[in-house]
Amino acid sequence: MNAIGLIMDVLLIALILAAVGYGMRLEKKLRALREGQDGFVKAVAELNVAAGRAEAALAELRAAGEETDLLHERIVAARTLKAELDGLVSRGRTAPPPPASPVPASDTTARVTAIQPPVSTERLLKALAERRLEDVPLTEAPRPTPARRILPEDDLFEAPARRRA
């Protein structure tokens, strides 16, 4: 039995050596696959960064397009106003001058009227000296501001956000 045991041991050693050799080849292939996978991960990350840059560039292009549209609208409005002004100027040149109104002989000298301050200077100084500021107002009451006329050219340089609102 000694010979059969020896043959079995040699056969077992040969199979073990074949399994070790096959395992080493398999490990090399797995290492190459892992390295390829790492390269793939890097490529995907670079692609992601490039996609982000492309999105930012598209957003900038959209904003530039909106600004261009707004600028175009302003140019069209300015051209129409220019045409209106040209028409008004040409009508103003062709219109006869208004007749001069006769000035009465009594009004030939200029009238000068003194402007009276709302509070006399003596009274203001007296109030300051007595430290009774509540007696005399130091400033005039605010005058009401007239309502501003809306002109066609007002919307030429209006902000885009207010314009679309």
C-alpha positions, 0 to 999 in steps of 0.5 A: 500500500505504500506505492498506492499511497505515494502515488496518491500523495504525488497526485494530490501535490500536483493538483494543489500546485495546479490550484495554486498556479490557477489562483495566481493567474486569477489574482492577476486578472482581478488586480487588472480589473480593480485598476480598470475600475479605479480608472473608470471611477476617475473618468466618471468623476471628470465627466461629472465636473465637465457636466457641471461646467457645461450647465454653468455655461448654459446658464450664462448663455441664457442670462446673456440671451435675456439681456440681449432681448432686453437690450433689443427692446430698449433699442426699439423703444429708443428708435420709436422715441427718436422718430417721435422727436424728429417729427416734433422737431420738424413740426416745430421748425415749420410752425409759425412763431407765436405772435408777440403780445404787446407789453403795457407801458406801465409794465416796462420796469421790472417789479422787485418784491422782497422775499420774506422769510417765514420766521423773522430773524429777530424772533428766531434769535430771541428764541435761540437766546432763551433756549425755547426752540419749541416756540419757533420752528427751525425749518419750514414745513415740507412742501408737497411734491408735485406728482411726477409725469410719466414720460415714454422714455421712463421705461427705457432704462428701467430694471428688468425685474421691475419691468416684468413684474 
